Structures are given as C-alpha cells and as structure tokens.
Amino acid sequence: MLRLRRRKRSGSDKLRIIPLGGLGEIGKNMMIMEFGEDMIVIDTGLMFPEEEMLGIDYVIPNINFLKQNKHKLKAIIITHGHEDHTGALPYILAELPVPVYATRLTQGFLSLKLKEHKLLNKTEVHTVQPGEKFTVGKFTVEFFSVCHSIPDAAGLIIETPIGTVVHSGDFKLDYTPVDGKGSKFSRLAELGSKGIMLLMSDSTYIEIPGYTPSETVVAENLDQIISGAPGRVIITTFASLVSRLQQVLYVASKHNRRVAVAGKSMTEVVKIAQSLGYLKAPEGIFCRLDELPSMPLNKIIILTTGSQGEPTSALVRIANRDHKFIQIMQGDTVIISASTIPGNEALVNRTIDNLFRQGANVIYDKLTRVHVHGHGSQEELKLLISMVNPRYFMPIHGEYRHLVLHGRLARSLGVPENNVFIMDNGAILELDRNSARIAGQVEAGNVYVDGISVGGVNNVILRDRQLLSRDGIVLIVVAVAKRGGHIVGEPDIMSMGFVDAREVEKMTDKWRQIVIKALSQDGDKPLEVGYIQVKLKEVLGKYFHQQTGRRPLILPVVMEV
Amino acid sequence: MLRLRRRKRSGSDKLRIIPLGGLGEIGKNMMIMEFGEDMIVIDTGLMFPEEEMLGIDYVIPNINFLKQNKHKLKAIIITHGHEDHTGALPYILAELPVPVYATRLTQGFLSLKLKEHKLLNKTEVHTVQPGEKFTVGKFTVEFFSVCHSIPDAAGLIIETPIGTVVHSGDFKLDYTPVDGKGSKFSRLAELGSKGIMLLMSDSTYIEIPGYTPSETVVAENLDQIISGAPGRVIITTFASLVSRLQQVLYVASKHNRRVAVAGKSMTEVVKIAQSLGYLKAPEGIFCRLDELPSMPLNKIIILTTGSQGEPTSALVRIANRDHKFIQIMQGDTVIISASTIPGNEALVNRTIDNLFRQGANVIYDKLTRVHVHGHGSQEELKLLISMVNPRYFMPIHGEYRHLVLHGRLARSLGVPENNVFIMDNGAILELDRNSARIAGQVEAGNVYVDGISVGGVNNVILRDRQLLSRDGIVLIVVAVAKRGGHIVGEPDIMSMGFVDAREVEKMTDKWRQIVIKALSQDGDKPLEVGYIQVKLKEVLGKYFHQQTGRRPLILPVVMEV
C-alpha cells in the first residue's frame, strides 16, 4: 500500500516547465509552470509579424495546451509592461479568465490594454510589490526588482514543492539607474547560498561582451546636445521608456526649456506614468503643441513618437512635412533616442534621411550614444549565474543561437553540461527532486491575429496572399451553355497587380483566340466546368508567362447560362 | 562676332554631373558626366527591392534622360564587378548599345551577365589596365586600383576640358591586402598637388570612426578556427569576395584540408577567377562533393553559397536537411564569413539557428571577426579628401544622411561650405572653370524589373499587389438579365487569401441575402452593371469588415445573360 501511494504521488511530484513563444524567440512571450493540478503562466506577449506574414497584425503563441488544462490554470504573472510580454493578454483572458499579477506600473499599462478590449471589469488584477510573496496553488511567488528599459520590471523567485526556481525577467544590472531602483540581486545572492534548483535567464544580449552601459550615460549626452542646440530640440524614444522621458524632463528643466508631447502613445504613457508617480514633472514643464509658435525656439523640446519610423507617427509626419503643427526649420535638432528594432531599419533610415533633407541636424545612435539598451551583456549574465548558482540552467528570451551561447556561458561557469537545457518552444522540461530531463512536447507555434480573428488565418491563406502579392491575379470569365457546354458570347478578362491595363488590352485578341481554341478542340463533346477551369489555367498561364515572364494567379469563372 | 562666339561656346563649356540610383542610395548605381556633345556613364547597377515592392525582381535607375541623349553617349565605364554597379548593364545595353570599359576581372564577371542576356557578341567591351589612359569624346579616363571586397576594383581620374574629376569608386585603404595590390593613392597625391577640380567619394561607412581593418585580419582568425576544428569546416561568404576565397585556399592548404565547392554562383566565380589568374589554387586542393564521404572529416572544407540566407542556396538547404550530399553532423564547424546585407537579417538568423539546432558550431561576425567590410571608415575618407585636396566635393554612394555627414567631414578638412554639394538622384551639378552650382533636375527614380518586363510594373500595380496581399480578394459573381436587369439564378462567391473556405461557407446565407436585398431595393428600375458593381462593393465590404475586421478587395463580376 505504501509502495502504491508512492507510485501514485511520484506522478504529481514533478514540475513541468514549458516555454512558448511566437516566431523565433523562445520562452519570451509565455512560460508555463505546472505542478500536479496547478499551473501558472509567466508573461503573455505578442510578436510583430515577419515580412512574409502578409496582412497579419500580430503573432501570439498557440495556447491549445493551456485550454486543454483550463481547470489547472491558477494565475497569469506579468514581469513587465512591454508588448512582447503583455500584448497577448486580452486574447488569452478572453478564453481563460484567470487572475493576473503584476507590479503597479505594469498594471497601469495593462489596464489601458484591457479597457480597450472591454476586459478591465471582468479581470481580477493583483498589484504586487517587489519583495512581497503570494501563493497560487503549490507555487509561492516573489517579485524582485530588475532594471530594464521600462520601470517596475521584475524577475521572479518561485518556490515549488521540489525546489526554488528563479526567472530573470528581462534585465540588466545598471548600478546607477535613473529611478534609483537597481536590480535587487542581493536577494538572489541570499537565496543562492541556500541552493536554487533552476535558473531561467534572459539571453537577448549574450552576443555582446562586457557590460551594458547605465541609463545615466544617456543623460550626459542629452544634456550636452541640448545645451548646444541653437533652436528647437525634437526627441523621440520608445513611449514606455519612462526613465528616458524622465531624463528629458530633467535636462529640459536644467536648460529652461518646456516640453510639448506629440503622438498618442507618448501622451498616454506620460499621463499614466505621471499619475502613478513614475514620472516626476517639474512644475510647469509641459506645454501644449499650440503654444509652441509663441515661444522662443531655444526654449522648446518636443517629445514625440516615431522612433521606429512608424508611418503614421508624429515624427514621420514631421519628416514628410505632413504634421498639422510642426514643420522642420533650420536650426532644429532631432534626437533619435532609441535603437532600431530589427525589421524597422528601412523605415527609420528613411525618416532620418527626410529630416536631414529638410535641414534638421539629426543625432542618432550610430553617431552619439543617445540610447542604451535594456538587456544585460555577457558580464551581467555571468554575474547572475554565479550569484544564483543554480543546479539546472535554462536560457530563455532569445533565438536558438542565443540560447546555445548562453548555455555555453553557464557551462564555463561550472553548471554541469547535462544540467543545461536548450529548449525549443513547446518542449517540456520535467524536474523532480533528483533529476531533470526533456520529456516530450506540447502543441506550440504561431497563431495569427488579423482583424478581429484570432487564429482564423492559417498557412493556406498566407500562401494565397503571397501568391497574390507576387504577380497579381487574372480573372477570366466564360459563359457556357447549360446544354451542350459550348461557349456563349465573348470571354472576358479582369486583372489586378499583374500588368498595366493597357498591356492586357493589347493582348486581348491573342488570349481570346487561345481560350476559344482550347475550349473547342474536343469537338462535339460537351465541356464540363471542372475541365474548362483546369484547361484555362493551363493555356493562359503558359501564354502570360511567355509574354511577361510572370506567373499571375489565374482564376477562371465559368457560368452556366 | 567674337562676343557671339563666346556666348555660343559658354553653353558647351560646362561640365554636368548627374547621380542616378534606385531606392535611397545616391549616385551608387549610376553617374552621368556630360560635356557639350559628349556623355559618359559610370557604373550601371541595380538594387534589390524593398519589402513593400511585392513581386519585383530588381530595381534599376530610370534612364529616360540617357535615352533622350542617346546621340551623346560615348561609353559606359564600370568601376568593379558588384551587382549594385553592374546589374543594370544588360537592360541598359539593350536600349543603348555603347562600348563598355572595365578592368580584367570585372570584364570576366560582366561577360557571364552579358552572355546570359545574349548581349556578349553584340557588345564592345574594352579591358582597361589601371594606370592606362583612354579617351572617349572630351573625357580622358584613367583607372587607379582601389581595395574593395572584390579584386580589380578601380577609382577613376577623369580629365575634362575644364579640370580633373576624381571618382573614388567603392574603396577602402588596406595596407596589407590579400592580393598584394593596395589602393594606389600615390597617384592621387601626385595629382592632388597639381589641383583637382572635383572629388566624388564613397560615403557608405562615414558613420564608422577609425579605420576599416585589413582583409588579412580575417586570415588569422580563419586559421585559428580551422586549426582547432575537430571535424569538417563549412565556410560561406560572398561569391565575388575572391580574396576571401583565396584565404580559405591558403589556410586549407596549410592544414592539409581539401576544398569542395557547393552552390552555382560560387562554382562560377571560382572558375572565372582561377582562369583569369585572380585565384591561386594550390595543386590538388579542390575536390568534388561526391568525394567527401570517403575523406576524413578533419581534412574537409566546404566552400558554399548562402551567406545571406538565400532560401535556395546550398547552406540553407544544408541547414534545413534538404541538401543532396551534405548533412550536418556533430563536430561540424560552420563559418559565416560575411556581413548581413540590410533586409536579410531574419533569413540569416534563421539559418544560423537551424545549423545550431542540428548540432553544428556556428561562428559568425558577432562572435569573432570572420569578416571585414569593403568600404573605408572615417579616417580613410579623411585621407582621401586631404590627399586629393579638391576644389569641389560631392559625397556619393550612400543614403542622404551619409552624404550629409560626409559633406561635414569635408568641410572640417577645409573644403569651403559652398563647395560641398549634397545631391539627390537626378540633380544636376553644373561646373565651369570658375564656379559650380546645382542647376535643375532630370527624370530619376525607380524602374522595376519583374519577369521579362523592364518598367512595365508601375506604382498602380504595386499598390494593387499590396492591397491583394493584405486581406486577400473576394469575387462575387452575379448574372443579370439583359432585359430588365434583374438577378438570374443565385449569386456565387470565390475568395483567396481572405478567410478559411469553411468560414466563407458559413457566411453564405447571410451575404446572399445582403446581395439580393441590395439589388432589389430599387423596385422596378432596371439595374445598370456599373451600379451593381459599386453597390456590391459597398454592402459586401461593410458586411465582411463587420464579420472579420478585414477589408478584402471585392471584385464584382456581373454577367448579362
């Protein structure tokens, strides 16, 4: 009987950890932890679509595994307020309404999102203070502060029945952060000495040697640029980078400049961060955009959206002379205080070029350090591993190569080779008191959000969009007699995205001849609709390719009349 | 009469220089020089399409201005064999058959291209030795050797009736090049002391401080990696980077490894570079791919295409376990000895990730310096300007911001503010003996190559492709009676790239109802085809947007029966 009980318990004595994510990043958007009948989810982020995902708005992780385990799910824990950690929350809550835990500013950002999706009143959101513990099922969770490119970011210390797990969140060290709150690694050092079972750590900047510079480095450069600027200064950054906004306010105040805010997301963040006390605005520092014309040029700072060259953002409108209130004039200085997110390079470069064309002096990260990033470099990653001194190590938050490199780093610091787990999204890490192993795989992958549909767009639809986008479409309309199946009247053609309308016109005689020939060669036999369609695709496909070198989609419409 | 003659001559006493290019780069793909009745063109390059240019193969410069001046055009001069300086040549020669001048290896590369377009026999190609002078019309041209990421690259010294013009080509300094041929700046120093009217110089890497490292730096790192590699070494680089191929052969020979070549373009370049004496292969160094299975793993180097993650390249096939002869095995080392061309990041990263997934150790430029680029950094650009000491300066080969920064650099070195000309493509710089000014603009811009058509795809077609790619297309087929205009039979629907076929099915009853209601509301009045089309677009557009949040293109096909 005793043996039986043991065997029965052993199944539920296991901790299972499953990274999920969209696109190439692993465990970034979502992380599942399961112990027996309890399950928690860390982060619920989205990714922006890759180039070939035509028409897609967002990519979110596949949550079928969560839906199958709906009864186990106890909580969603959010480490910080960035889109790649929060953006899928409304879609997931719509299917899995569970309590959400987050720090105060993160919660502030979340409530904007939940409101927009009409989920705010239906959702139980708990505000967690760093250092405070809370229990959900068999997990006891403690947030610890980390520095990142958004305030109030956290890592997690998770006590499970078989040991403690540390999740780094997105972090860098930064001994001199703008808000005075450094990464609280002392708490980890304390725990590290007691023995930590598993560390999951941010791999984003594993390729970069040394330390990531402190946010305050930027302050010095902004100060120097603004003090030397002859006219207005226009600054763009990530709206959520509240510490950067804070620095701009400090420098503005020092140089007696006032700050106007342009762009919706920037305006929203300033409001919410100010109201929650995360952005300290010196008295009277803000002014409205319509006050600018009456102010001396060297007393003006404009804080604007558009750091990624987003086509409808304020900065891009300014660069294109398309903004209602702001036009570039000689003497303007524009500071792009942000890095370019991969994929946005062309948009950002075009914006910088257009600003220069209009006579602005543009300062961007390749010229002066007007931005530092929010993830730890190699030495910081080493420090975390050494301090936590985990038995098992799972690199997360990065593409596969980053995880491999981070795994190597951990081994070089003494984590045994077999205790390092390089996962793919959906892989299951199963741990008990004595061992850990990769034990199978759950459904994982990309779910496309397009319009109001989640998951409605599949790869067939995407492939059709790719085909349509490549050489366009040709529509051939043929009427055939119900009796006898012969062609009635003249076939008609329409095309889009293929060739110029006049070109189609020029080919009319020829393709009509081809169509008529193709459909009449079988003599007296009545033509079937299916046959006509296949035949028309074949003969017209061949003809148009000969004529143009292109392969448009050919869509025969056969009407029986 | 004397006055009259002078006035007449003054018009033709002017030198006009016009940069042309596709996309954002200025004067990179093509440069026109005109003096009186003589015109020469420097380089005829193409650009690869940007993300939004759906289905486009290449972008080439608009040559309408050249066509209008066909009678003046005396020569095309090619500085080096890269696609962005040569790729448009077949398209241009097809319209403007003029003699081409290039160095020996460049000519070798050009002949591959011309052969493919069946232009080789029709084209007069002159091989030019650096240091040699030749005259076309009023221009006397001398090539001087420059180092770049392809051998036999050249800059130009062009004597015109009103002064000497120097065109840098694409260059870096490199005191220790692999082929022993450094940039021949001594010739420029000599000329500089005599007075040079205009310098046009490569701005590509103006953002980078210091000096670009020498190509031989890569050799040391390759040597170290290969000597420590436990198994096979697979190396990819740009096929045209012959000096890199040379280094691989040297290192292979040193470590008693043999080299197999995979990929069409790599095979072609090895053949041509070897036959022209630009690639020196130690006896017996090459082996065939099918010999590999019988060779010891640590005696193998595979030189392959795929440095940009091109989907059909050998390396990508290997990474996807899709190559006929080569599969990754434990102990393989893969070296990506190339930088990633902007826009290809996602493809390259995916390839690296997949190679790691299969157990290869992948070494790429972020980890070790296994690549150096081919353009001079700030100190090299300074050296050129100082040595040439030009009266006028025109930064070229870069996007607008690069030209602005390069212009600033020239001013900081003493070129007067008003003598620096930041041009856009199509702008005319007009010089006479005493002055220079921007004097108007010729037609410029992107010409799209798609299939066999040059220029046949215009912005309307591209916009249609974008619309089609976003939410797909819905086709609604309605038959109406010729007499009376009422609907005959049931309307039918087809869609592509919009929603899943089953979803359309589900909506059938509803949209049919909407169509019938929309077309019957006007009572007895006969319906016109135009009206039906507009009406259907409106009501169905509204309905599908409500249902899906998407806006597919709606194409009503109305047949009168």
Interface residues (C-beta under 8 A of the other chain):
Chain A: G24 E50 E51 L54 G55 E207 P342 G343 E345 A346 N349 R350 I352 D353 N354 F356 R357 V362 K366 L367 E399 Y400 R401 V404 L405 D424 D450 G451 I452 S453 G456 V457 N458 V460 I461 L462 D464 R465 Q466 L467 L468 S469 R470 D471 G472 I473 L475 V477 A479 M494 M496 G497 F498 V499 D500 E503 H545 T548 G549 R550 L553 L555 V557 M559 V561
Chain B: G24 E50 E51 L54 G55 E207 P342 G343 E345 A346 N349 R350 I352 D353 N354 F356 R357 V362 K366 L367 E399 Y400 R401 V404 L405 D424 D450 G451 I452 S453 G456 V457 N458 V460 I461 L462 D464 R465 Q466 L467 L468 S469 R470 D471 G472 I473 L475 V477 A479 V488 M494 M496 G497 F498 V499 D500 E503 H545 T548 G549 R550 L553 L555 V557 M559 V561
